[in-house]
Amino acid sequence: MTELELYRQWIDEVDAQLAELFEKRFAIVKNVIAYKTANNIPVQDTGREAVIIEKNTDRITNSELRPYFKKWYEEMIALSREYQEDIRKEKERKGNDEQ
């Protein structure tokens, strides 16, 4: 195995972990939108989003990587909002279909 192949293997292992964590996070997000819908809470909470983006970005100890992580995390938050909106719209559509 070449050095490059070894690095790629390590990246594949990390990617597998990231995929698993992504699924776990979005399973929780599904519960969040169920709660928000039941309690008439909007999907987007810009104040909370800013706090969690900052908190998690601050966890990155390598200052060179911090701006890249922040971009990545902001995109994940945007995807989370999109997923919540999609779930909410689907629930509303099903509710309208039943009437």
MARTI-299519 format. One line per field, with one value per residue (C-alpha): residue number from 0; residue in three letters; x, y, z. Coordinates in steps of 0.5 Angstrom, whole numbers, plus 2048, in hexadecimal, padded with zeros to 3 digits. Layout:
<atoms>
num <- (NUM, ...)
residuo <- (Ala, ...)
x <- (X, ...)
y <- (Y, ...)
z <- (Z, ...)
</atoms>
This chain:
<atoms>
num <- (0, 1, 2, 3, 4, 5, 6, 7, 8, 9, 10, 11, 12, 13, 14, 15, 16, 17, 18, 19, 20, 21, 22, 23, 24, 25, 26, 27, 28, 29, 30, 31, 32, 33, 34, 35, 36, 37, 38, 39, 40, 41, 42, 43, 44, 45, 46, 47, 48, 49, 50, 51, 52, 53, 54, 55, 56, 57, 58, 59, 60, 61, 62, 63, 64, 65, 66, 67, 68, 69, 70, 71, 72, 73, 74, 75, 76, 77, 78, 79, 80, 81, 82, 83, 84, 85, 86, 87, 88, 89, 90, 91, 92, 93, 94, 95, 96, 97, 98)
residuo <- (Met, Thr, Glu, Leu, Glu, Leu, Tyr, Arg, Gln, Trp, Ile, Asp, Glu, Val, Asp, Ala, Gln, Leu, Ala, Glu, Leu, Phe, Glu, Lys, Arg, Phe, Ala, Ile, Val, Lys, Asn, Val, Ile, Ala, Tyr, Lys, Thr, Ala, Asn, Asn, Ile, Pro, Val, Gln, Asp, Thr, Gly, Arg, Glu, Ala, Val, Ile, Ile, Glu, Lys, Asn, Thr, Asp, Arg, Ile, Thr, Asn, Ser, Glu, Leu, Arg, Pro, Tyr, Phe, Lys, Lys, Trp, Tyr, Glu, Glu, Met, Ile, Ala, Leu, Ser, Arg, Glu, Tyr, Gln, Glu, Asp, Ile, Arg, Lys, Glu, Lys, Glu, Arg, Lys, Gly, Asn, Asp, Glu, Gln)
x <- (800, 803, 803, 7FD, 7F9, 7FA, 7F8, 7F2, 7F0, 7F0, 7EC, 7E7, 7E7, 7E5, 7E0, 7DC, 7DC, 7DA, 7D4, 7D2, 7D2, 7CE, 7C9, 7C8, 7C8, 7C3, 7BF, 7BF, 7BD, 7B7, 7B5, 7B6, 7B1, 7AC, 7AC, 7AD, 7A7, 7A3, 7A4, 7A4, 7AB, 7AE, 7B4, 7B9, 7BC, 7C1, 7C4, 7C4, 7C8, 7CD, 7CE, 7CF, 7D4, 7D8, 7D8, 7DA, 7DF, 7E3, 7E4, 7E8, 7EF, 7F3, 7F2, 7F4, 7EE, 7E9, 7E6, 7E5, 7E1, 7DD, 7DB, 7DA, 7D6, 7D1, 7D0, 7CE, 7C9, 7C6, 7C5, 7C2, 7BD, 7BB, 7BA, 7B5, 7B2, 7B1, 7AE, 7A9, 7A7, 7A6, 7A2, 79E, 79D, 79A, 796, 793, 792, 78E, 789)
y <- (800, 807, 80D, 810, 80A, 80A, 811, 80F, 809, 80E, 813, 80D, 80B, 812, 813, 80D, 810, 816, 813, 80F, 816, 819, 814, 815, 81C, 81C, 817, 81C, 822, 81E, 81D, 825, 827, 822, 826, 82D, 82B, 829, 82F, 834, 836, 838, 834, 83A, 83D, 841, 843, 83B, 83A, 83F, 83D, 836, 837, 83C, 836, 831, 835, 837, 82F, 82F, 830, 831, 838, 837, 832, 836, 83A, 834, 830, 836, 836, 82F, 82F, 835, 831, 82B, 830, 832, 82B, 82A, 82F, 82D, 826, 829, 82D, 827, 822, 828, 829, 821, 821, 827, 824, 81D, 821, 825, 81E, 81B, 821)
z <- (800, 7FE, 803, 7FF, 7FF, 807, 807, 803, 807, 80E, 80A, 808, 810, 812, 80C, 80F, 816, 813, 80F, 816, 81A, 814, 815, 81C, 81C, 817, 81B, 821, 81C, 81A, 821, 822, 81C, 81F, 826, 822, 81E, 824, 828, 822, 822, 81B, 818, 818, 81E, 81C, 823, 825, 81E, 81F, 826, 824, 81E, 823, 828, 823, 81F, 826, 827, 821, 824, 81D, 81B, 814, 814, 818, 812, 80E, 813, 814, 80D, 80D, 814, 811, 80B, 810, 814, 80D, 80B, 812, 811, 80A, 80D, 812, 80D, 808, 80E, 810, 809, 808, 80F, 80D, 806, 809, 80E, 808, 804, 80A, 80A)
</atoms>
